[in-house]
Amino acid sequence: METFRRSEQGLWILQTYQEESFSLQSINLTASFRDLYEDVTLETVNYSVEEIE
């Protein structure tokens, strides 16, 4: 997951999370990706090579 934060100097800073949890300082939240996507169901899509070309 990627988030942008604004520094005290007004610059935007990109932060990338690769661990199992993340933190959103602006709302004082630390959570796991498992909790974030708890009720999300992803659809599986199968493409053939002909459809992609």
mmCIF entry with sequence, helices, sheets and N, C-alpha, C, O atoms, coordinates in Angstrom:
data_MODEL
# 
_entry.id   MODEL 
# 
_entity.id                         1 
_entity.type                       polymer 
_entity.pdbx_number_of_molecules   1 
# 
_entity_poly.entity_id                      1 
_entity_poly.type                           'polypeptide(L)' 
_entity_poly.nstd_linkage                   no 
_entity_poly.nstd_monomer                   no 
_entity_poly.pdbx_seq_one_letter_code       METFRRSEQGLWILQTYQEESFSLQSINLTASFRDLYEDVTLETVNYSVEEIE 
_entity_poly.pdbx_seq_one_letter_code_can   METFRRSEQGLWILQTYQEESFSLQSINLTASFRDLYEDVTLETVNYSVEEIE 
_entity_poly.pdbx_strand_id                 A 
# 
loop_
_entity_poly_seq.entity_id 
_entity_poly_seq.num 
_entity_poly_seq.mon_id 
_entity_poly_seq.hetero 
1 1  MET n 
1 2  GLU n 
1 3  THR n 
1 4  PHE n 
1 5  ARG n 
1 6  ARG n 
1 7  SER n 
1 8  GLU n 
1 9  GLN n 
1 10 GLY n 
1 11 LEU n 
1 12 TRP n 
1 13 ILE n 
1 14 LEU n 
1 15 GLN n 
1 16 THR n 
1 17 TYR n 
1 18 GLN n 
1 19 GLU n 
1 20 GLU n 
1 21 SER n 
1 22 PHE n 
1 23 SER n 
1 24 LEU n 
1 25 GLN n 
1 26 SER n 
1 27 ILE n 
1 28 ASN n 
1 29 LEU n 
1 30 THR n 
1 31 ALA n 
1 32 SER n 
1 33 PHE n 
1 34 ARG n 
1 35 ASP n 
1 36 LEU n 
1 37 TYR n 
1 38 GLU n 
1 39 ASP n 
1 40 VAL n 
1 41 THR n 
1 42 LEU n 
1 43 GLU n 
1 44 THR n 
1 45 VAL n 
1 46 ASN n 
1 47 TYR n 
1 48 SER n 
1 49 VAL n 
1 50 GLU n 
1 51 GLU n 
1 52 ILE n 
1 53 GLU n 
# 
_struct_asym.id          A 
_struct_asym.entity_id   1 
# 
loop_
_struct_conf.conf_type_id 
_struct_conf.id 
_struct_conf.pdbx_PDB_helix_id 
_struct_conf.beg_label_comp_id 
_struct_conf.beg_label_asym_id 
_struct_conf.beg_label_seq_id 
_struct_conf.pdbx_beg_PDB_ins_code 
_struct_conf.end_label_comp_id 
_struct_conf.end_label_asym_id 
_struct_conf.end_label_seq_id 
_struct_conf.pdbx_end_PDB_ins_code 
_struct_conf.beg_auth_comp_id 
_struct_conf.beg_auth_asym_id 
_struct_conf.beg_auth_seq_id 
_struct_conf.end_auth_comp_id 
_struct_conf.end_auth_asym_id 
_struct_conf.end_auth_seq_id 
_struct_conf.pdbx_PDB_helix_class 
_struct_conf.details 
_struct_conf.pdbx_PDB_helix_length 
HELX_P HELX_P1 AA1 GLN A 25 ? ILE A 27 ? GLN A 25 ILE A 27 5 ? 3 
HELX_P HELX_P2 AA2 PHE A 33 ? LEU A 36 ? PHE A 33 LEU A 36 1 ? 4 
HELX_P HELX_P3 AA3 VAL A 49 ? ILE A 52 ? VAL A 49 ILE A 52 1 ? 4 
# 
_struct_conf_type.id          HELX_P 
_struct_conf_type.criteria    ? 
_struct_conf_type.reference   ? 
# 
loop_
_struct_sheet.id 
_struct_sheet.type 
_struct_sheet.number_strands 
_struct_sheet.details 
AA1 ? 2 ? 
AA2 ? 2 ? 
# 
loop_
_struct_sheet_order.sheet_id 
_struct_sheet_order.range_id_1 
_struct_sheet_order.range_id_2 
_struct_sheet_order.offset 
_struct_sheet_order.sense 
AA1 1 2 ? anti-parallel 
AA2 1 2 ? anti-parallel 
# 
loop_
_struct_sheet_range.sheet_id 
_struct_sheet_range.id 
_struct_sheet_range.beg_label_comp_id 
_struct_sheet_range.beg_label_asym_id 
_struct_sheet_range.beg_label_seq_id 
_struct_sheet_range.pdbx_beg_PDB_ins_code 
_struct_sheet_range.end_label_comp_id 
_struct_sheet_range.end_label_asym_id 
_struct_sheet_range.end_label_seq_id 
_struct_sheet_range.pdbx_end_PDB_ins_code 
_struct_sheet_range.beg_auth_comp_id 
_struct_sheet_range.beg_auth_asym_id 
_struct_sheet_range.beg_auth_seq_id 
_struct_sheet_range.end_auth_comp_id 
_struct_sheet_range.end_auth_asym_id 
_struct_sheet_range.end_auth_seq_id 
AA1 1 GLU A 2  ? ARG A 6  ? GLU A 2  ARG A 6  
AA1 2 TRP A 12 ? THR A 16 ? TRP A 12 THR A 16 
AA2 1 SER A 21 ? LEU A 24 ? SER A 21 LEU A 24 
AA2 2 LEU A 29 ? SER A 32 ? LEU A 29 SER A 32 
# 
loop_
_atom_site.group_PDB 
_atom_site.id 
_atom_site.type_symbol 
_atom_site.label_atom_id 
_atom_site.label_alt_id 
_atom_site.label_comp_id 
_atom_site.label_asym_id 
_atom_site.label_entity_id 
_atom_site.label_seq_id 
_atom_site.pdbx_PDB_ins_code 
_atom_site.Cartn_x 
_atom_site.Cartn_y 
_atom_site.Cartn_z 
_atom_site.occupancy 
_atom_site.B_iso_or_equiv 
_atom_site.pdbx_formal_charge 
_atom_site.auth_seq_id 
_atom_site.auth_comp_id 
_atom_site.auth_asym_id 
_atom_site.auth_atom_id 
_atom_site.pdbx_PDB_model_num 
ATOM 1   N N  . MET A 1 1  ? 0.842   -1.155  0.000   1.00 0.00 ? 1  MET A N  1 
ATOM 2   C CA . MET A 1 1  ? 0.000   0.000   0.000   1.00 0.00 ? 1  MET A CA 1 
ATOM 3   C C  . MET A 1 1  ? 0.895   1.227   0.000   1.00 0.00 ? 1  MET A C  1 
ATOM 4   O O  . MET A 1 1  ? 1.959   1.237   0.620   1.00 0.00 ? 1  MET A O  1 
ATOM 5   N N  . GLU A 1 2  ? 0.454   2.253   -0.698  1.00 0.00 ? 2  GLU A N  1 
ATOM 6   C CA . GLU A 1 2  ? 1.190   3.503   -0.737  1.00 0.00 ? 2  GLU A CA 1 
ATOM 7   C C  . GLU A 1 2  ? 0.320   4.626   -0.175  1.00 0.00 ? 2  GLU A C  1 
ATOM 8   O O  . GLU A 1 2  ? -0.872  4.705   -0.471  1.00 0.00 ? 2  GLU A O  1 
ATOM 9   N N  . THR A 1 3  ? 0.916   5.477   0.623   1.00 0.00 ? 3  THR A N  1 
ATOM 10  C CA . THR A 1 3  ? 0.213   6.649   1.146   1.00 0.00 ? 3  THR A CA 1 
ATOM 11  C C  . THR A 1 3  ? 1.089   7.876   0.947   1.00 0.00 ? 3  THR A C  1 
ATOM 12  O O  . THR A 1 3  ? 2.317   7.788   0.914   1.00 0.00 ? 3  THR A O  1 
ATOM 13  N N  . PHE A 1 4  ? 0.440   9.005   0.817   1.00 0.00 ? 4  PHE A N  1 
ATOM 14  C CA . PHE A 1 4  ? 1.147   10.280  0.750   1.00 0.00 ? 4  PHE A CA 1 
ATOM 15  C C  . PHE A 1 4  ? 0.888   11.042  2.033   1.00 0.00 ? 4  PHE A C  1 
ATOM 16  O O  . PHE A 1 4  ? -0.244  11.102  2.513   1.00 0.00 ? 4  PHE A O  1 
ATOM 17  N N  . ARG A 1 5  ? 1.933   11.620  2.581   1.00 0.00 ? 5  ARG A N  1 
ATOM 18  C CA . ARG A 1 5  ? 1.835   12.434  3.793   1.00 0.00 ? 5  ARG A CA 1 
ATOM 19  C C  . ARG A 1 5  ? 2.422   13.801  3.475   1.00 0.00 ? 5  ARG A C  1 
ATOM 20  O O  . ARG A 1 5  ? 3.380   13.922  2.710   1.00 0.00 ? 5  ARG A O  1 
ATOM 21  N N  . ARG A 1 6  ? 1.832   14.821  4.073   1.00 0.00 ? 6  ARG A N  1 
ATOM 22  C CA . ARG A 1 6  ? 2.384   16.165  3.906   1.00 0.00 ? 6  ARG A CA 1 
ATOM 23  C C  . ARG A 1 6  ? 3.269   16.473  5.109   1.00 0.00 ? 6  ARG A C  1 
ATOM 24  O O  . ARG A 1 6  ? 2.838   16.363  6.257   1.00 0.00 ? 6  ARG A O  1 
ATOM 25  N N  . SER A 1 7  ? 4.499   16.857  4.832   1.00 0.00 ? 7  SER A N  1 
ATOM 26  C CA . SER A 1 7  ? 5.446   17.176  5.906   1.00 0.00 ? 7  SER A CA 1 
ATOM 27  C C  . SER A 1 7  ? 5.127   18.552  6.486   1.00 0.00 ? 7  SER A C  1 
ATOM 28  O O  . SER A 1 7  ? 4.300   19.288  5.947   1.00 0.00 ? 7  SER A O  1 
ATOM 29  N N  . GLU A 1 8  ? 5.786   18.885  7.580   1.00 0.00 ? 8  GLU A N  1 
ATOM 30  C CA . GLU A 1 8  ? 5.604   20.196  8.202   1.00 0.00 ? 8  GLU A CA 1 
ATOM 31  C C  . GLU A 1 8  ? 6.024   21.322  7.267   1.00 0.00 ? 8  GLU A C  1 
ATOM 32  O O  . GLU A 1 8  ? 5.558   22.453  7.407   1.00 0.00 ? 8  GLU A O  1 
ATOM 33  N N  . GLN A 1 9  ? 6.902   21.021  6.314   1.00 0.00 ? 9  GLN A N  1 
ATOM 34  C CA . GLN A 1 9  ? 7.350   22.018  5.342   1.00 0.00 ? 9  GLN A CA 1 
ATOM 35  C C  . GLN A 1 9  ? 6.390   22.128  4.152   1.00 0.00 ? 9  GLN A C  1 
ATOM 36  O O  . GLN A 1 9  ? 6.615   22.939  3.253   1.00 0.00 ? 9  GLN A O  1 
ATOM 37  N N  . GLY A 1 10 ? 5.328   21.323  4.139   1.00 0.00 ? 10 GLY A N  1 
ATOM 38  C CA . GLY A 1 10 ? 4.346   21.363  3.058   1.00 0.00 ? 10 GLY A CA 1 
ATOM 39  C C  . GLY A 1 10 ? 4.670   20.462  1.885   1.00 0.00 ? 10 GLY A C  1 
ATOM 40  O O  . GLY A 1 10 ? 3.969   20.495  0.873   1.00 0.00 ? 10 GLY A O  1 
ATOM 41  N N  . LEU A 1 11 ? 5.717   19.654  1.995   1.00 0.00 ? 11 LEU A N  1 
ATOM 42  C CA . LEU A 1 11 ? 6.093   18.736  0.923   1.00 0.00 ? 11 LEU A CA 1 
ATOM 43  C C  . LEU A 1 11 ? 5.348   17.418  1.086   1.00 0.00 ? 11 LEU A C  1 
ATOM 44  O O  . LEU A 1 11 ? 5.122   16.957  2.205   1.00 0.00 ? 11 LEU A O  1 
ATOM 45  N N  . TRP A 1 12 ? 4.966   16.811  -0.044  1.00 0.00 ? 12 TRP A N  1 
ATOM 46  C CA . TRP A 1 12 ? 4.297   15.511  -0.009  1.00 0.00 ? 12 TRP A CA 1 
ATOM 47  C C  . TRP A 1 12 ? 5.344   14.414  -0.007  1.00 0.00 ? 12 TRP A C  1 
ATOM 48  O O  . TRP A 1 12 ? 6.281   14.441  -0.805  1.00 0.00 ? 12 TRP A O  1 
ATOM 49  N N  . ILE A 1 13 ? 5.187   13.454  0.883   1.00 0.00 ? 13 ILE A N  1 
ATOM 50  C CA . ILE A 1 13 ? 6.131   12.344  1.031   1.00 0.00 ? 13 ILE A CA 1 
ATOM 51  C C  . ILE A 1 13 ? 5.385   11.035  0.788   1.00 0.00 ? 13 ILE A C  1 
ATOM 52  O O  . ILE A 1 13 ? 4.350   10.775  1.400   1.00 0.00 ? 13 ILE A O  1 
ATOM 53  N N  . LEU A 1 14 ? 5.927   10.213  -0.116  1.00 0.00 ? 14 LEU A N  1 
ATOM 54  C CA . LEU A 1 14 ? 5.347   8.904   -0.418  1.00 0.00 ? 14 LEU A CA 1 
ATOM 55  C C  . LEU A 1 14 ? 5.883   7.886   0.571   1.00 0.00 ? 14 LEU A C  1 
ATOM 56  O O  . LEU A 1 14 ? 7.093   7.791   0.779   1.00 0.00 ? 14 LEU A O  1 
ATOM 57  N N  . GLN A 1 15 ? 4.981   7.122   1.184   1.00 0.00 ? 15 GLN A N  1 
ATOM 58  C CA . GLN A 1 15 ? 5.385   6.038   2.082   1.00 0.00 ? 15 GLN A CA 1 
ATOM 59  C C  . GLN A 1 15 ? 4.775   4.749   1.557   1.00 0.00 ? 15 GLN A C  1 
ATOM 60  O O  . GLN A 1 15 ? 3.576   4.685   1.287   1.00 0.00 ? 15 GLN A O  1 
ATOM 61  N N  . THR A 1 16 ? 5.601   3.730   1.415   1.00 0.00 ? 16 THR A N  1 
ATOM 62  C CA . THR A 1 16 ? 5.156   2.429   0.934   1.00 0.00 ? 16 THR A CA 1 
ATOM 63  C C  . THR A 1 16 ? 5.213   1.430   2.078   1.00 0.00 ? 16 THR A C  1 
ATOM 64  O O  . THR A 1 16 ? 6.220   1.331   2.780   1.00 0.00 ? 16 THR A O  1 
ATOM 65  N N  . TYR A 1 17 ? 4.126   0.692   2.261   1.00 0.00 ? 17 TYR A N  1 
ATOM 66  C CA . TYR A 1 17 ? 4.063   -0.335  3.306   1.00 0.00 ? 17 TYR A CA 1 
ATOM 67  C C  . TYR A 1 17 ? 4.167   -1.706  2.656   1.00 0.00 ? 17 TYR A C  1 
ATOM 68  O O  . TYR A 1 17 ? 3.454   -2.001  1.697   1.00 0.00 ? 17 TYR A O  1 
ATOM 69  N N  . GLN A 1 18 ? 5.051   -2.537  3.176   1.00 0.00 ? 18 GLN A N  1 
ATOM 70  C CA . GLN A 1 18 ? 5.184   -3.892  2.678   1.00 0.00 ? 18 GLN A CA 1 
ATOM 71  C C  . GLN A 1 18 ? 5.028   -4.905  3.798   1.00 0.00 ? 18 GLN A C  1 
ATOM 72  O O  . GLN A 1 18 ? 5.050   -6.112  3.555   1.00 0.00 ? 18 GLN A O  1 
ATOM 73  N N  . GLU A 1 19 ? 4.873   -4.426  5.014   1.00 0.00 ? 19 GLU A N  1 
ATOM 74  C CA . GLU A 1 19 ? 4.680   -5.313  6.150   1.00 0.00 ? 19 GLU A CA 1 
ATOM 75  C C  . GLU A 1 19 ? 3.208   -5.708  6.237   1.00 0.00 ? 19 GLU A C  1 
ATOM 76  O O  . GLU A 1 19 ? 2.422   -5.395  5.343   1.00 0.00 ? 19 GLU A O  1 
ATOM 77  N N  . GLU A 1 20 ? 2.844   -6.390  7.307   1.00 0.00 ? 20 GLU A N  1 
ATOM 78  C CA . GLU A 1 20 ? 1.468   -6.839  7.493   1.00 0.00 ? 20 GLU A CA 1 
ATOM 79  C C  . GLU A 1 20 ? 0.570   -5.754  8.068   1.00 0.00 ? 20 GLU A C  1 
ATOM 80  O O  . GLU A 1 20 ? -0.649  -5.920  8.100   1.00 0.00 ? 20 GLU A O  1 
ATOM 81  N N  . SER A 1 21 ? 1.152   -4.638  8.525   1.00 0.00 ? 21 SER A N  1 
ATOM 82  C CA . SER A 1 21 ? 0.329   -3.574  9.104   1.00 0.00 ? 21 SER A CA 1 
ATOM 83  C C  . SER A 1 21 ? 0.764   -2.220  8.552   1.00 0.00 ? 21 SER A C  1 
ATOM 84  O O  . SER A 1 21 ? 1.827   -2.095  7.943   1.00 0.00 ? 21 SER A O  1 
ATOM 85  N N  . PHE A 1 22 ? -0.068  -1.215  8.773   1.00 0.00 ? 22 PHE A N  1 
ATOM 86  C CA . PHE A 1 22 ? 0.222   0.133   8.306   1.00 0.00 ? 22 PHE A CA 1 
ATOM 87  C C  . PHE A 1 22 ? -0.263  1.129   9.348   1.00 0.00 ? 22 PHE A C  1 
ATOM 88  O O  . PHE A 1 22 ? -1.032  0.782   10.245  1.00 0.00 ? 22 PHE A O  1 
ATOM 89  N N  . SER A 1 23 ? 0.190   2.364   9.223   1.00 0.00 ? 23 SER A N  1 
ATOM 90  C CA . SER A 1 23 ? -0.173  3.409   10.175  1.00 0.00 ? 23 SER A CA 1 
ATOM 91  C C  . SER A 1 23 ? -0.559  4.670   9.416   1.00 0.00 ? 23 SER A C  1 
ATOM 92  O O  . SER A 1 23 ? 0.152   5.099   8.508   1.00 0.00 ? 23 SER A O  1 
ATOM 93  N N  . LEU A 1 24 ? -1.693  5.261   9.793   1.00 0.00 ? 24 LEU A N  1 
ATOM 94  C CA . LEU A 1 24 ? -2.129  6.543   9.246   1.00 0.00 ? 24 LEU A CA 1 
ATOM 95  C C  . LEU A 1 24 ? -2.100  7.546   10.394  1.00 0.00 ? 24 LEU A C  1 
ATOM 96  O O  . LEU A 1 24 ? -3.024  7.614   11.204  1.00 0.00 ? 24 LEU A O  1 
ATOM 97  N N  . GLN A 1 25 ? -1.033  8.312   10.445  1.00 0.00 ? 25 GLN A N  1 
ATOM 98  C CA . GLN A 1 25 ? -0.802  9.213   11.573  1.00 0.00 ? 25 GLN A CA 1 
ATOM 99  C C  . GLN A 1 25 ? -1.871  10.291  11.694  1.00 0.00 ? 25 GLN A C  1 
ATOM 100 O O  . GLN A 1 25 ? -2.213  10.693  12.806  1.00 0.00 ? 25 GLN A O  1 
ATOM 101 N N  . SER A 1 26 ? -2.409  10.770  10.565  1.00 0.00 ? 26 SER A N  1 
ATOM 102 C CA . SER A 1 26 ? -3.367  11.880  10.604  1.00 0.00 ? 26 SER A CA 1 
ATOM 103 C C  . SER A 1 26 ? -4.648  11.533  11.352  1.00 0.00 ? 26 SER A C  1 
ATOM 104 O O  . SER A 1 26 ? -5.322  12.417  11.881  1.00 0.00 ? 26 SER A O  1 
ATOM 105 N N  . ILE A 1 27 ? -4.983  10.242  11.395  1.00 0.00 ? 27 ILE A N  1 
ATOM 106 C CA . ILE A 1 27 ? -6.185  9.823   12.130  1.00 0.00 ? 27 ILE A CA 1 
ATOM 107 C C  . ILE A 1 27 ? -5.846  8.865   13.267  1.00 0.00 ? 27 ILE A C  1 
ATOM 108 O O  . ILE A 1 27 ? -6.725  8.204   13.820  1.00 0.00 ? 27 ILE A O  1 
ATOM 109 N N  . ASN A 1 28 ? -4.554  8.800   13.610  1.00 0.00 ? 28 ASN A N  1 
ATOM 110 C CA . ASN A 1 28 ? -4.085  7.976   14.726  1.00 0.00 ? 28 ASN A CA 1 
ATOM 111 C C  . ASN A 1 28 ? -4.565  6.528   14.599  1.00 0.00 ? 28 ASN A C  1 
ATOM 112 O O  . ASN A 1 28 ? -5.150  5.973   15.529  1.00 0.00 ? 28 ASN A O  1 
ATOM 113 N N  . LEU A 1 29 ? -4.307  5.926   13.430  1.00 0.00 ? 29 LEU A N  1 
ATOM 114 C CA . LEU A 1 29 ? -4.763  4.566   13.151  1.00 0.00 ? 29 LEU A CA 1 
ATOM 115 C C  . LEU A 1 29 ? -3.584  3.673   12.804  1.00 0.00 ? 29 LEU A C  1 
ATOM 116 O O  . LEU A 1 29 ? -2.758  4.023   11.961  1.00 0.00 ? 29 LEU A O  1 
ATOM 117 N N  . THR A 1 30 ? -3.511  2.538   13.446  1.00 0.00 ? 30 THR A N  1 
ATOM 118 C CA . THR A 1 30 ? -2.601  1.466   13.065  1.00 0.00 ? 30 THR A CA 1 
ATOM 119 C C  . THR A 1 30 ? -3.454  0.222   12.908  1.00 0.00 ? 30 THR A C  1 
ATOM 120 O O  . THR A 1 30 ? -4.199  -0.143  13.818  1.00 0.00 ? 30 THR A O  1 
ATOM 121 N N  . ALA A 1 31 ? -3.348  -0.435  11.751  1.00 0.00 ? 31 ALA A N  1 
ATOM 122 C CA . ALA A 1 31 ? -4.194  -1.595  11.473  1.00 0.00 ? 31 ALA A CA 1 
ATOM 123 C C  . ALA A 1 31 ? -3.440  -2.574  10.588  1.00 0.00 ? 31 ALA A C  1 
ATOM 124 O O  . ALA A 1 31 ? -2.395  -2.249  10.026  1.00 0.00 ? 31 ALA A O  1 
ATOM 125 N N  . SER A 1 32 ? -3.983  -3.763  10.477  1.00 0.00 ? 32 SER A N  1 
ATOM 126 C CA . SER A 1 32 ? -3.393  -4.770  9.595   1.00 0.00 ? 32 SER A CA 1 
ATOM 127 C C  . SER A 1 32 ? -4.097  -4.716  8.242   1.00 0.00 ? 32 SER A C  1 
ATOM 128 O O  . SER A 1 32 ? -5.250  -4.297  8.145   1.00 0.00 ? 32 SER A O  1 
ATOM 129 N N  . PHE A 1 33 ? -3.395  -5.142  7.213   1.00 0.00 ? 33 PHE A N  1 
ATOM 130 C CA . PHE A 1 33 ? -4.011  -5.212  5.893   1.00 0.00 ? 33 PHE A CA 1 
ATOM 131 C C  . PHE A 1 33 ? -5.154  -6.224  5.898   1.00 0.00 ? 33 PHE A C  1 
ATOM 132 O O  . PHE A 1 33 ? -6.137  -6.059  5.176   1.00 0.00 ? 33 PHE A O  1 
ATOM 133 N N  . ARG A 1 34 ? -5.025  -7.250  6.695   1.00 0.00 ? 34 ARG A N  1 
ATOM 134 C CA . ARG A 1 34 ? -6.093  -8.242  6.822   1.00 0.00 ? 34 ARG A CA 1 
ATOM 135 C C  . ARG A 1 34 ? -7.389  -7.574  7.287   1.00 0.00 ? 34 ARG A C  1 
ATOM 136 O O  . ARG A 1 34 ? -8.460  -7.844  6.743   1.00 0.00 ? 34 ARG A O  1 
ATOM 137 N N  . ASP A 1 35 ? -7.289  -6.701  8.293   1.00 0.00 ? 35 ASP A N  1 
ATOM 138 C CA . ASP A 1 35 ? -8.470  -5.973  8.769   1.00 0.00 ? 35 ASP A CA 1 
ATOM 139 C C  . ASP A 1 35 ? -9.001  -5.011  7.707   1.00 0.00 ? 35 ASP A C  1 
ATOM 140 O O  . ASP A 1 35 ? -10.213 -4.887  7.528   1.00 0.00 ? 35 ASP A O  1 
ATOM 141 N N  . LEU A 1 36 ? -8.101  -4.335  7.008   1.00 0.00 ? 36 LEU A N  1 
ATOM 142 C CA . LEU A 1 36 ? -8.502  -3.369  5.988   1.00 0.00 ? 36 LEU A CA 1 
ATOM 143 C C  . LEU A 1 36 ? -9.333  -4.028  4.893   1.00 0.00 ? 36 LEU A C  1 
ATOM 144 O O  . LEU A 1 36 ? -10.325 -3.457  4.439   1.00 0.00 ? 36 LEU A O  1 
ATOM 145 N N  . TYR A 1 37 ? -8.938  -5.218  4.467   1.00 0.00 ? 37 TYR A N  1 
ATOM 146 C CA . TYR A 1 37 ? -9.603  -5.899  3.364   1.00 0.00 ? 37 TYR A CA 1 
ATOM 147 C C  . TYR A 1 37 ? -10.528 -7.019  3.835   1.00 0.00 ? 37 TYR A C  1 
ATOM 148 O O  . TYR A 1 37 ? -10.861 -7.908  3.051   1.00 0.00 ? 37 TYR A O  1 
ATOM 149 N N  . GLU A 1 38 ? -10.940 -6.993  5.079   1.00 0.00 ? 38 GLU A N  1 
ATOM 150 C CA . GLU A 1 38 ? -11.726 -8.072  5.677   1.00 0.00 ? 38 GLU A CA 1 
ATOM 151 C C  . GLU A 1 38 ? -12.973 -8.432  4.871   1.00 0.00 ? 38 GLU A C  1 
ATOM 152 O O  . GLU A 1 38 ? -13.227 -9.615  4.645   1.00 0.00 ? 38 GLU A O  1 
ATOM 153 N N  . ASP A 1 39 ? -13.747 -7.460  4.437   1.00 0.00 ? 39 ASP A N  1 
ATOM 154 C CA . ASP A 1 39 ? -15.005 -7.731  3.736   1.00 0.00 ? 39 ASP A CA 1 
ATOM 155 C C  . ASP A 1 39 ? -14.900 -7.572  2.225   1.00 0.00 ? 39 ASP A C  1 
ATOM 156 O O  . ASP A 1 39 ? -15.920 -7.455  1.547   1.00 0.00 ? 39 ASP A O  1 
ATOM 157 N N  . VAL A 1 40 ? -13.687 -7.565  1.689   1.00 0.00 ? 40 VAL A N  1 
ATOM 158 C CA . VAL A 1 40 ? -13.479 -7.389  0.253   1.00 0.00 ? 40 VAL A CA 1 
ATOM 159 C C  . VAL A 1 40 ? -13.355 -8.757  -0.406  1.00 0.00 ? 40 VAL A C  1 
ATOM 160 O O  . VAL A 1 40 ? -12.582 -9.607  0.035   1.00 0.00 ? 40 VAL A O  1 
ATOM 161 N N  . THR A 1 41 ? -14.124 -8.953  -1.465  1.00 0.00 ? 41 THR A N  1 
ATOM 162 C CA . THR A 1 41 ? -14.029 -10.170 -2.257  1.00 0.00 ? 41 THR A CA 1 
ATOM 163 C C  . THR A 1 41 ? -13.524 -9.784  -3.637  1.00 0.00 ? 41 THR A C  1 
ATOM 164 O O  . THR A 1 41 ? -14.157 -8.990  -4.333  1.00 0.00 ? 41 THR A O  1 
ATOM 165 N N  . LEU A 1 42 ? -12.396 -10.339 -4.035  1.00 0.00 ? 42 LEU A N  1 
ATOM 166 C CA . LEU A 1 42 ? -11.825 -10.042 -5.340  1.00 0.00 ? 42 LEU A CA 1 
ATOM 167 C C  . LEU A 1 42 ? -12.296 -11.074 -6.349  1.00 0.00 ? 42 LEU A C  1 
ATOM 168 O O  . LEU A 1 42 ? -12.312 -12.275 -6.080  1.00 0.00 ? 42 LEU A O  1 
ATOM 169 N N  . GLU A 1 43 ? -12.676 -10.582 -7.504  1.00 0.00 ? 43 GLU A N  1 
ATOM 170 C CA . GLU A 1 43 ? -13.141 -11.456 -8.572  1.00 0.00 ? 43 GLU A CA 1 
ATOM 171 C C  . GLU A 1 43 ? -11.935 -12.013 -9.314  1.00 0.00 ? 43 GLU A C  1 
ATOM 172 O O  . GLU A 1 43 ? -10.999 -11.279 -9.631  1.00 0.00 ? 43 GLU A O  1 
ATOM 173 N N  . THR A 1 44 ? -11.961 -13.300 -9.587  1.00 0.00 ? 44 THR A N  1 
ATOM 174 C CA . THR A 1 44 ? -10.904 -13.929 -10.356 1.00 0.00 ? 44 THR A CA 1 
ATOM 175 C C  . THR A 1 44 ? -11.246 -13.805 -11.831 1.00 0.00 ? 44 THR A C  1 
ATOM 176 O O  . THR A 1 44 ? -12.347 -14.157 -12.254 1.00 0.00 ? 44 THR A O  1 
ATOM 177 N N  . VAL A 1 45 ? -10.295 -13.302 -12.610 1.00 0.00 ? 45 VAL A N  1 
ATOM 178 C CA . VAL A 1 45 ? -10.501 -13.138 -14.045 1.00 0.00 ? 45 VAL A CA 1 
ATOM 179 C C  . VAL A 1 45 ? -9.413  -13.921 -14.752 1.00 0.00 ? 45 VAL A C  1 
ATOM 180 O O  . VAL A 1 45 ? -8.227  -13.747 -14.473 1.00 0.00 ? 45 VAL A O  1 
ATOM 181 N N  . ASN A 1 46 ? -9.820  -14.775 -15.658 1.00 0.00 ? 46 ASN A N  1 
ATOM 182 C CA . ASN A 1 46 ? -8.874  -15.554 -16.452 1.00 0.00 ? 46 ASN A CA 1 
ATOM 183 C C  . ASN A 1 46 ? -8.931  -15.062 -17.888 1.00 0.00 ? 46 ASN A C  1 
ATOM 184 O O  . ASN A 1 46 ? -9.995  -15.064 -18.507 1.00 0.00 ? 46 ASN A O  1 
ATOM 185 N N  . TYR A 1 47 ? -7.796  -14.644 -18.417 1.00 0.00 ? 47 TYR A N  1 
ATOM 186 C CA . TYR A 1 47 ? -7.710  -14.166 -19.787 1.00 0.00 ? 47 TYR A CA 1 
ATOM 187 C C  . TYR A 1 47 ? -6.885  -15.150 -20.602 1.00 0.00 ? 47 TYR A C  1 
ATOM 188 O O  . TYR A 1 47 ? -5.920  -15.739 -20.114 1.00 0.00 ? 47 TYR A O  1 
ATOM 189 N N  . SER A 1 48 ? -7.287  -15.312 -21.847 1.00 0.00 ? 48 SER A N  1 
ATOM 190 C CA . SER A 1 48 ? -6.465  -16.106 -22.747 1.00 0.00 ? 48 SER A CA 1 
ATOM 191 C C  . SER A 1 48 ? -5.476  -15.160 -23.421 1.00 0.00 ? 48 SER A C  1 
ATOM 192 O O  . SER A 1 48 ? -5.669  -13.945 -23.404 1.00 0.00 ? 48 SER A O  1 
ATOM 193 N N  . VAL A 1 49 ? -4.435  -15.702 -24.003 1.00 0.00 ? 49 VAL A N  1 
ATOM 194 C CA . VAL A 1 49 ? -3.422  -14.893 -24.675 1.00 0.00 ? 49 VAL A CA 1 
ATOM 195 C C  . VAL A 1 49 ? -4.052  -14.098 -25.810 1.00 0.00 ? 49 VAL A C  1 
ATOM 196 O O  . VAL A 1 49 ? -3.660  -12.955 -26.044 1.00 0.00 ? 49 VAL A O  1 
ATOM 197 N N  . GLU A 1 50 ? -5.012  -14.667 -26.517 1.00 0.00 ? 50 GLU A N  1 
ATOM 198 C CA . GLU A 1 50 ? -5.656  -13.986 -27.633 1.00 0.00 ? 50 GLU A CA 1 
ATOM 199 C C  . GLU A 1 50 ? -6.413  -12.744 -27.164 1.00 0.00 ? 50 GLU A C  1 
ATOM 200 O O  . GLU A 1 50 ? -6.436  -11.741 -27.876 1.00 0.00 ? 50 GLU A O  1 
ATOM 201 N N  . GLU A 1 51 ? -7.026  -12.787 -25.997 1.00 0.00 ? 51 GLU A N  1 
ATOM 202 C CA . GLU A 1 51 ? -7.783  -11.643 -25.481 1.00 0.00 ? 51 GLU A CA 1 
ATOM 203 C C  . GLU A 1 51 ? -6.870  -10.488 -25.097 1.00 0.00 ? 51 GLU A C  1 
ATOM 204 O O  . GLU A 1 51 ? -7.262  -9.326  -25.204 1.00 0.00 ? 51 GLU A O  1 
ATOM 205 N N  . ILE A 1 52 ? -5.665  -10.794 -24.655 1.00 0.00 ? 52 ILE A N  1 
ATOM 206 C CA . ILE A 1 52 ? -4.732  -9.766  -24.217 1.00 0.00 ? 52 ILE A CA 1 
ATOM 207 C C  . ILE A 1 52 ? -4.125  -9.046  -25.414 1.00 0.00 ? 52 ILE A C  1 
ATOM 208 O O  . ILE A 1 52 ? -3.921  -7.833  -25.370 1.00 0.00 ? 52 ILE A O  1 
ATOM 209 N N  . GLU A 1 53 ? -3.837  -9.781  -26.477 1.00 0.00 ? 53 GLU A N  1 
ATOM 210 C CA . GLU A 1 53 ? -3.212  -9.186  -27.667 1.00 0.00 ? 53 GLU A CA 1 
ATOM 211 C C  . GLU A 1 53 ? -4.243  -8.441  -28.394 1.00 0.00 ? 53 GLU A C  1 
ATOM 212 O O  . GLU A 1 53 ? -3.959  -7.849  -29.435 1.00 0.00 ? 53 GLU A O  1 
# 
